[in-house]
Amino acid sequence: MALNDRLRDALRDPNAVVRLEAARAAAGSGDHRLVEPLLEVALRDTAEIRVPSGLGETYEHVGDAAAVALGEILSRRSGIDTRVAFAAEDLRCDDDRVATLLYYLGPRYEPLRQRLENHEQPRLRLRAARAVLSINRTAAFAARLLNDPSPLVRLEGLQVPAHLRDDAACLRMMQIDADPRVRAEAAMLLRFTATGVEPFATAARAEPDPGVRTALVACLAHRRRDPEAVRAIAGLLGDPGPAVRRAAAEALRDATDPVAGAAIGLRVLAEPDDDVLGALLRYRALLTDAPELRPLIERLHRYANFDDDRRTLGALLAARDAPARSPRYTADGRFLRAVLRQAADALGSGPLHDWLDDPGRPVPVGPPEVDECVQAWKAMDTERALNAAETVAYNVALDEPAHAAPDPVRGPTTAARRALQLTRVAHTLTARLLAAGAEPPPAAPLQRLLLPGEDSIEALRSVLSVDECRRARNVTWLRLLMRPADEAWYLESLRAAHPTSPPKEDGDISDWHLELAVTAAEGRRTTGYR
């Protein structure tokens, strides 16, 4: 069998190593009868072989080796081989493989590449663009690609050497290009340039695609020493896309502006995604900038299920216990709108939320809570707005069916009281952000009012004290704080003191009756329990 016949057979061998060796040998044979099998391998073969190289090893692509061999053989013939021209326009072929082939065929096949560059089919233009390595592209070549109707070709136009890149063109494409992939790539190319914060912040506010917003967060993160960048990232902590929220939380992890801590603290209250919450809690200065969150962080730490979460929360709690600052509320319209937006989101009232953004809309109608929010806004009454938002949070948590699952009575009561407390914290952090000239993240319902594994009685004791029940002379509340054994002792004591008719608990009660209930609620005089 002739050598070239053996090479032809070897190029079709199932063993990739054999095909690689055959492609190498074909390069030096110069036999034009090998063009067709080499072309087939160059366009179809994707195998990579690990081969020795110097002091180590490297990988060789079988298809690339065949393309190199084709370039060697066809360089000895004038004109363009019709088989190559046909394959270059065959849409059944992979675009990258055709582009690689055109690259290795070299300058002799430049007329074919130029013909593809001006073809009406976008995929052929893409092949022509990728056949030119980014380091070999000129400014004029890139400009032609940037004006192409195909977004994939425009993406190729962005890949040029740094000294030739047109930052103004990248900025324009980041802002107005129709394809999100192009906008994201243009943004990332500007990430380490001298471009200021404002273009990225403006684009992030108007950008509809979450992938592009994530890229813009990366650009803003590189500028987070600028307070305006911190404020722009903080505004994305409430983004609808979890990936964007996580990127924003990670971008603020080592920020030094107190605005970051207040914004992260506000979002911790409302973040539904556990992965994003974990990123938020890695902000080490959280309890310095938002000390009001310490009770919540302690509760999360107590019931954390994973070691990583416990370490993260423990690191937060190890920080110096900063005193909570007194809230300073103003009659500023921005603060009232933010407070009432939180109430609207807790209610799930889209009409109220939209009306607060545009009071020219029809006045929303609904339950009394909606009307109270409307009246508070019309009167620009800060106290009334705060009370309305707190009432909404309390009632919504009280009526949430999921809160009744652990305990039908104690669960909703605990959740409602925690919602009241955390709503006040949210208002404090909102006021702090607005006072610093920053917009708070978009409002969202409070999360994690009850945690898995919490004891319903201990959970209620965290928001309702025995002393509070004593002052209110409310035995019903005291019974909610009793352990089963304590409650049994309490009822037995009542029956022993009043065998015929125990005193009612919802009317006027004696001091003895009240102290008996207090004693039981405190767990005293109970066998086996202290």
N, C-alpha and C positions, 0 to 999 in steps of 0.2 A: 504494500500500500504506500502511495506517495506521501511525502511529508505533509503537504497541504491537505490531503484527504484526512490524514490523522488529526490535523488541527481542527478541521471542520467537525469531525466527530467529537473531539475533545471539548469544543465549545458548547456541545449539547449534552455533555456528561452530567449525570445527577450530582456528582461531587463538585462542590463549589471550588475546592482547591485546584482540581483538574481544570476547571473552566478558567480560573485566574491564570494559571501557568500557560494555558493555550492562548489567552489574550495577549500575554506578554510576548510569547513566541511569535504570534501573528504580526506584531508591530514591526518586527525586523524582516519578515518574509517578503513584504511588498506585493503579495499576490492579490490581484483584484477579485479573484474568485471567492475570497474570504469576506468581501464587503457585506454580503447579505447576512451570513451568520453572525458577524461582528455587530452589525446594526441591530439584529434581534437581541443580542445580549446587552448592548448598550442601552436599549430602550426598555427592556423588560426585567433584566436581572438586578435584584436589589440585595444580593448576598454580600456580607462583609467578612473578610478573613483576617484573623490575627496573625501577623507575620513578624519575624525578628527585624529590629531596626536599631542600629547602633548598639548602645548599651541596654536597650530595653526592647519593647515591642510596640507595634502600631497596628492599625486596621487598614486594609485595602479593600476598596469597593470593586467588585467584579465588573459591574456595569461601567464604572469610570475607566477601568483598565481597557475595556473593549473600545470605549470612546477614544482613548489615547491611541490605540492601535489603528482605528479608523482614520484618525487625523494623520498618522504617519503614512498610511497607504494612499489616502486621497490627496495628500500634498504633492504627490508625484504626477498628478493628472491635472490638466487645465479644466476650467469650467466647474459647474456644480453638478454633482451626481444626481440624476433624477430620482433614484431611490431614496436618497437623503431628503431631497426637497419634498417628496410625497410624504415621508414619515414626519417631517417637521410640521406639516399641515394636517396630519391625521389626528382628529380629536379623540380617538380611542387611546392614544398614547398619553403617558403621564407628562404633565407640563414641566416638572422639574427635570425629568430625564431628558426631554428634548432640549431644554435650556442648557443642561450640562453637555450634551453632545455638541451643540452649536459652539459652546465655549472652547471645547477641545479641538474642534475643526479649525479654529483660528481665523486669521484675517482673510484667507482665501474664500471663506463662506460668509463674509460680512454682507455681500449683496443679498443673500438669502435672509440673513437676520434683519436687514433693513426692510426687506419686503414684508416680513412678518410684523415688524414694528408699525407699519402703516396699514395693516390688514383691518378689515371691518369686524372680524371676530375677536372679542376681548381676550380669549384664552391665548390666541396666537400672539397678540401684542404682549401679553404677560410673559410668554416664552422668550420673546425677543428681549424684553427688559431684563429678565433674570439671566440671560446669556452673557450679560456684561457685569463683571464683578463690581461691587460697590466701590472698591478702591480705584477702579479704572473709569468711573463715571465722571463726566464733566458737568459743569453748572448748566450748560445748554441742554445736555441730555436729560438731566434731572427735571429741568423746567418743562420739557415736553411731556415727561411722564406725569408731572403734577397736574397737568391740564387734561389728562386723559379721562374719558367718561367712566372707565372701569375703576372701582375702588381698589381692587387688588393691584392694578397698575400704578395708581396713585401711591399706594403703600410702598411700592418699589421705588418710586420717585423720592421718597423721604430718606432712602438709604444711600447716603453719599458721605464722603469723607468730611470730618468735622469742619475743616477749613473752607469747604465749599457749601456747607449747609446755610440756607437762607432762613434765619430765625424769624424774619417778618412773615415769610410764606408759611412757616410752621405755625406761627401764632394765628394767622388767618385761617388755616385749615383746622386748627384746634377749635376755633370758634364757629365756623360756618360750614364745614364740610358735611355733606349729606350722610356719609357713612360713619357709624360709631367707631369702627376699627381704625379708620384714618384719623379721627379726632383723638382717640386714645394714643395712638402712636406719635402723632404730632406733639401731644402734651408731654409724653415721656422724653422725646428728644429735647424738649426745653427744660427738662427737670433740673439740670446742673448748669444752666446758663445764667446770665445776669438779669433775666426777666424778673420783674417785680412781682409782688403778691397779687395785685389788683386783677390782672387778666385771668389768673387761675381762680380767684375767688368769684369773680363775675361769671366765668364759665360754669363753675360748680353750681351756682344758684339756678342757672337756666338749663343745665344739661339733663335731658330725659333718660339717658342710658346709664345703668348702674356701673357697667364696666368702665365707661369713660370717667364717671365720678370717682371711681377707685383710683384711676390713673391721676386725676387731678389732686386727690388727697396725697398721693405720693409726692407730687410736685410741691404742694403746700407744706408737707412734712419737712422737706429740705430747707424750708424758709421759716421753721417754727420759732426761731429766735426773734422773729418780727411779731409783735403783738397782733397785728392784723391777720397774720397767717393763723395764729392760735384761734382767733375769733371765727375765722372762716371754717377751720376744721371743727370747732365746737358746734357750729351750726349743722354739721353733717352727722352728729352723733345720733340724731333721730331720723336718719334717712330710712326710707322704706326697704332698701336693700341690706340684708345682714352683712354681706361682704364689705359694703361701703362703711357701715357702722363699725365693723371690726377694724378696718384699715384706719378709720378716724381715731378709734380708741388707742391703737398701737402707735399712731403718729404723735399722740399727746402724752405717751407714757413718760417721757423724760422732759416734758415742757416745764418751764419754771414760772410761767405766768399764773397767778392765782385764778384767773378766769378759767383755766383748764380744769382745776380742781372743782370749782363750782359747777361747771357744765357737766363734768363726768359724774359728780355727785347727783345732780338732777336726773341724769340719764340712768344711773344705777337704780333709782326708784321705779323706773318704768320699762327697763330692758327685758323683753320676753325670752331672748335667745341666750342659752347658757354659755355658749362659746364667746359671744360678744361680751356678756357680763364678766367672764373671766378676764378678758382683755381690759375692760374698764377697771377692774379691781387691781390691776398691776400698776396703777398710778400710785407711787409710794406716798405722795404728799396728800392723799385724799382726805385723811382725817385732820390734817393741818389746815387745809383750805375749806373743808366742809365738816367741822367737828360734830355737827348735829346728826351725822350718820352713824356715830359710834354705836348706839344701841342696835341698829340694824346690822352692822358689821359683826357685832358680838353674837347676834342671833344666827347669822349665816355661818359663822365659824363654829358655833356649837352644834349645828346640824349638818355640817359639810360631810359629804360622802366619800370624797376622794382626797388622797394625801396632798396632791398639788393644790387643790382648793384650800385645804387647811393651812398649808405653808403660806400661800398668798395672803389669806385673811389674817393669819398670825403675824405676818410682817406688818400689815397695816395697824393692827392693834398694839404692836410693840412701839409704835411712834408715841412721842410725848403727848399726853392728854391735853390738847389745847382747849381752852374754855370756849364755850359756844357764845357767839356774839349776838347781842340783841338785834332782832330784825328791825329794819327801818323801811317802812312802807310809805309810799308817797301816792298822791292822787294823779300821778302820771298816767296818761291814757295807755301807754305801752304796757305798764304793769297791770292795769285793769284788764286789758285785752288778753294778756298772757294768762292771768288767773282764770278768767271766764272761759278761755279756750280749754284749759285743763278740765274745767267742769263740763264743757260740751263734749270732750272726748270721753270722759268718764261715763256720761249719759249715752254716748253713741249718737249724739244729735248732730247730724251733718248740717241741717238748716241753721242751727244756732251757730255752729262754727263758721259757716259761710257768711252769715249775717254780721258776725263780729269783724270779719275781714272787709265786708262791704255793707255798712249800715244802710245804704241806699236800697238794698234788697227788701222784699216784703218781710215784715216782722214775723219771726217764727212763732208758731203756736204749738203747745204741747202740754206736758204735765206741769204742775206748779213750780218745779225746780227750774224749768226753762223760763217761765215767766219771771221768776225772781232774778235770774241772770240778766234778762232783758231789762228789767227795771233798774238793776244795779248799774248797768252800762249807761242807760239813759240819764240816770242821776249823777253819773260819775262819782259814785259813793264807794270809796275804797273798803270801808268796814263792811258794808253790805255785800260787796262782791266777795270778800274773803269768807264771810259767813255762808253765802250761797254756795261757794265752791266746797267748803268743808261739809255742809249738809249733803251735797250731792255725793261726795266721796263716801260719807258714812252710810247713806241709804243704799247706794249701789253695792257696796261691800256686804251690807246686811242682807240684801236680797239675792246675792250671787249663789246659785244652787251648789256650786262646787265647795263653798265654804261650810255647808251643812253636812258634807260627807263624813268628816272625822267625828263631829258631834253636832247634832241638830240644833242645839241651843248655844253651847259655848263657842262652836266654830264661827258662826256668823257674828256673834257678839265680839269675839276677839278680833276678827278681821275688820269689823266696822270701826272699832276703837283704834286699831293700828292705822287704818286708812285715814282717820282723823289726824292722828299724830304726824304721819308721813306727808299728808297734804300741807300741813303747816310748815314742815321742813322744805317741801317743794316751793312754797311761796317765799320762804326766806332766801333760798338759793336763787330763785328767779329775780327777786329784788336786788340781790347782790350782783348778779350778772348785768342787769340793766343799769345799775349804778356805775358799773365799770365800762359802760358803753358797748356791751356785747349783747347780741340777741340770744336768748335761751334756745336750746334745741326744741323742735316741735313737741307739743304736748302729747301725752299718751297715758293710758290708764295705768294705775299703780299695779305692781306685780309682787308676788311672793309675800302676801299678807299672812298666809299660813304655809309652813314648810313641812315636807314629808317627815314623819317621825316625831313631830312635836306632841307632847302630852297635852291634851285639851285643857286640863285644869291648870297646869303650869303655864301654858300659853295665855290663858285668861288672867292669871295672877300677874303676868308681865304688863298688863294694861289696866287692871282693876285691883285696887288694894283693899285689904280688910278695913283699914282706917277710913277709906272713902265710903265703904258700905256702912260703917258705923255712923259716920256723920250724916249720911242720908237716911239712917234708920231703916235700911232696906234689907229685910231678911231673905227675900228672893235672890238678891245678888249674893248674899253670904252663902246661901246653899249651893250656888254655882261654884264657889271656891272650896267647897268641902270635898274631901276624899270619901269614897264609899263607906269606909269604916267610920269616919267622922260623922257622916250623915246618919248612919244607923244609930250611933250613940246619941246624936242630937234628937232624933225622933223618939228613941226609947226614953230619953230624959223628959221630953214633953209629955209622953203618955203616963210616965210615972207621976209627974207633978199634976197632971190634969187627966185622971183616968176616964172621965166621962166625956169631956169636950175640950180637946186641945185648942189653944188660942189660934185664931186666924193669923196668917202671916201678911195679909195684904191690908190690914186695918191698923188701928192704933195698937201698939205693942208695948208691953211693960219693959222696964229696964232689965228685969231678970231675963225675960225672953230674949231681948237683944244680946245681953252678955252671954247667954247660953249659945246663941248662934255664932257669936264672935269666937268663943272658946273652941267650938267645933271647927270653924273655918280656919283657925290658927293651928289646928291639929293637936291641941292639948287634951289631956285626960282621955286619950284614945289608946286602947290596948294594942300594942304592937306597932304603933306609928308615932313618930315624933316629927 
